[in-house]
Amino acid sequence: MQAVRLHGYGGLDELVFEEAPDPVVPDGWVLVELRAAALNWHDCLVRQGRYPAPLPLVPGADGAGVRRDTGEEVVILPSLWWGDGQEAPGTRFEILGDRVDGTYAELVAVPEENVFPKPRALSWAEAAALPLAGVTAHRALFGRGGLRAGERVLILGAGGGVATFLVAFADRAGARVTVTSSSQAGIDQAVALGAAGGVLYTDEGWPQAARDEAGGEGFDLVVDPVGAWADGIATLRPGGRLVSFGANAAEHADVSIRPFYFGQYSLLGTTMGSPRDFRAMLGLVDRMPGWRPVVGTELPLDRAADAQALLEGGGHRGKVVLTTG
Ligand SMILES: NC(=O)c1ccc[n+]([C@@H]2O[C@H](COP(=O)([O-])OP(=O)(O)OC[C@H]3O[C@@H](n4cnc5c(N)ncnc54)[C@H](OP(=O)(O)O)[C@@H]3O)[C@@H](O)[C@H]2O)c1
């Protein structure tokens, strides 16, 4: 097969497009002929060597294609070996493309429990863009955040890839959505996806502005993909919840403990999602016929380095997708 492989860790030139052996398919696994693979920031961390593995390695967590043994069109859940618990993954959990060859290839082998029917309304590129961001957003909002219809939710960093899924899913679930962004364009994009409004996090005192935007009482739920715990907690109503799954703005938080416990707040971590979360996310997508993931750029597989350069350059809108054939 043709594939993009890492023979070392480091810069973009480590992504080598070449002929590679077809994947070995253990018992209980299936072979998928990939039509598209979507990029995530996580792929750049893999290339940089954040998750060292035996090389060569095919990176890539997100993919959609045709299951070779049945001919079924499928999307791939990149959470490998989640385990039996719904609360958290088991000790064997890892992400496809970290240590197991991933989706920057014509073929990928995955456990059978990780393939699911492709949503019919989506193109191959849109379907490939769905799994990692979609399952992360769904679990953050519902599996961990417990979001219910009628609740007020604040989503931090509206321009982010996962945030676009958060806004659309929360709106479809009947929540009132407010966002933060560094730009009016980011707020406008979120409003187009279903948000009621937003505030600029570049403005001093934005937590109070966000509370005012939502009626002044504070949010039932804050979803934080950026690492802004102190400001996020300041926007909660008493008893509110904050769900955290990203740290691209800050890796550490300085939180005042007394107001935290007097406020009876809940701080919840989440990462990726289980097969059950994924099935629930696909069900929600089926109930959103007009909605589709935003694909910003499609490039052929042999341009994986250009694709990761787009991610690392920042400022792109929508998912970057590699197509095969
Ligand atoms: N744990 C998991 O399972 C999991 C899964 C997926 C992603 N993640 C993590 O989630 C985060 C977001 O991923 P992504 O793919 O959506 O990233 P992304 O597309 O690069 O989005 C990042 C966004 O963060 C916002 N941002 C940056 N600094 C901010 C700040 N100080 N305050 C508020 N917002 C800020 C920006 O929003 P504006 O453009 O609106 O300013 C930016 O667009 C990353 O840290 C990623 O590693 C974790």
PDBQT file of the ligand as one rigid body, heavy atoms in Angstrom, charges set to zero:
ROOT
HETATM    1  N1  LIG A 401      -8.472  15.316  25.424  1.00  0.00    +0.000 N 
HETATM    2  C1  LIG A 401      -8.963  15.001  24.234  1.00  0.00    +0.000 C 
HETATM    3  O1  LIG A 401      -9.511  13.930  24.020  1.00  0.00    +0.000 OA
HETATM    4  C2  LIG A 401      -8.874  16.003  23.152  1.00  0.00    +0.000 A 
HETATM    5  C3  LIG A 401      -9.446  15.748  21.909  1.00  0.00    +0.000 A 
HETATM    6  C4  LIG A 401      -9.399  16.737  20.941  1.00  0.00    +0.000 A 
HETATM    7  C5  LIG A 401      -8.751  17.939  21.214  1.00  0.00    +0.000 A 
HETATM    8  N2  LIG A 401      -8.175  18.115  22.435  1.00  0.00    +0.000 N 
HETATM    9  C6  LIG A 401      -7.527  19.368  22.785  1.00  0.00    +0.000 C 
HETATM   10  O2  LIG A 401      -8.516  20.381  22.720  1.00  0.00    +0.000 OA
HETATM   11  C7  LIG A 401      -7.916  21.595  22.367  1.00  0.00    +0.000 C 
HETATM   12  C8  LIG A 401      -8.662  22.183  21.193  1.00  0.00    +0.000 C 
HETATM   13  O3  LIG A 401      -8.480  21.346  20.071  1.00  0.00    +0.000 OA
HETATM   14  P1  LIG A 401      -8.884  21.883  18.644  1.00  0.00    +0.000 P 
HETATM   15  O4  LIG A 401      -8.562  20.807  17.660  1.00  0.00    +0.000 OA
HETATM   16  O5  LIG A 401     -10.273  22.429  18.704  1.00  0.00    +0.000 OA
HETATM   17  O6  LIG A 401      -7.815  23.061  18.509  1.00  0.00    +0.000 OA
HETATM   18  P2  LIG A 401      -7.775  24.288  17.523  1.00  0.00    +0.000 P 
HETATM   19  O7  LIG A 401      -8.638  24.035  16.340  1.00  0.00    +0.000 OA
HETATM   20  O8  LIG A 401      -6.338  24.596  17.315  1.00  0.00    +0.000 OA
HETATM   21  O9  LIG A 401      -8.481  25.468  18.353  1.00  0.00    +0.000 OA
HETATM   22  C9  LIG A 401      -7.870  26.191  19.315  1.00  0.00    +0.000 C 
HETATM   23  C10 LIG A 401      -8.783  27.379  19.654  1.00  0.00    +0.000 C 
HETATM   24  O10 LIG A 401      -8.534  27.717  20.988  1.00  0.00    +0.000 OA
HETATM   25  C11 LIG A 401      -8.979  29.030  21.161  1.00  0.00    +0.000 C 
HETATM   26  N3  LIG A 401      -8.092  29.704  22.131  1.00  0.00    +0.000 N 
HETATM   27  C12 LIG A 401      -6.763  29.849  22.077  1.00  0.00    +0.000 A 
HETATM   28  N4  LIG A 401      -6.346  30.540  23.161  1.00  0.00    +0.000 NA
HETATM   29  C13 LIG A 401      -7.461  30.803  23.900  1.00  0.00    +0.000 A 
HETATM   30  C14 LIG A 401      -7.691  31.468  25.130  1.00  0.00    +0.000 A 
HETATM   31  N5  LIG A 401      -6.704  32.015  25.835  1.00  0.00    +0.000 N 
HETATM   32  N6  LIG A 401      -8.963  31.531  25.580  1.00  0.00    +0.000 NA
HETATM   33  C15 LIG A 401      -9.982  30.993  24.887  1.00  0.00    +0.000 A 
HETATM   34  N7  LIG A 401      -9.811  30.354  23.709  1.00  0.00    +0.000 NA
HETATM   35  C16 LIG A 401      -8.563  30.267  23.238  1.00  0.00    +0.000 A 
HETATM   36  C17 LIG A 401      -8.962  29.719  19.813  1.00  0.00    +0.000 C 
HETATM   37  O11 LIG A 401     -10.305  30.130  19.571  1.00  0.00    +0.000 OA
HETATM   38  P3  LIG A 401     -10.672  31.476  18.747  1.00  0.00    +0.000 P 
HETATM   39  O12 LIG A 401     -10.118  31.228  17.360  1.00  0.00    +0.000 OA
HETATM   40  O13 LIG A 401     -12.124  31.534  18.779  1.00  0.00    +0.000 OA
HETATM   41  O14 LIG A 401      -9.982  32.605  19.448  1.00  0.00    +0.000 OA
HETATM   42  C18 LIG A 401      -8.505  28.615  18.870  1.00  0.00    +0.000 C 
HETATM   43  O15 LIG A 401      -9.201  28.618  17.654  1.00  0.00    +0.000 OA
HETATM   44  C19 LIG A 401      -6.433  21.288  22.099  1.00  0.00    +0.000 C 
HETATM   45  O16 LIG A 401      -5.701  21.588  23.270  1.00  0.00    +0.000 OA
HETATM   46  C20 LIG A 401      -6.434  19.800  21.846  1.00  0.00    +0.000 C 
HETATM   47  O17 LIG A 401      -5.188  19.215  22.158  1.00  0.00    +0.000 OA
HETATM   48  C21 LIG A 401      -8.232  17.185  23.398  1.00  0.00    +0.000 A 
ENDROOT
TORSDOF 0
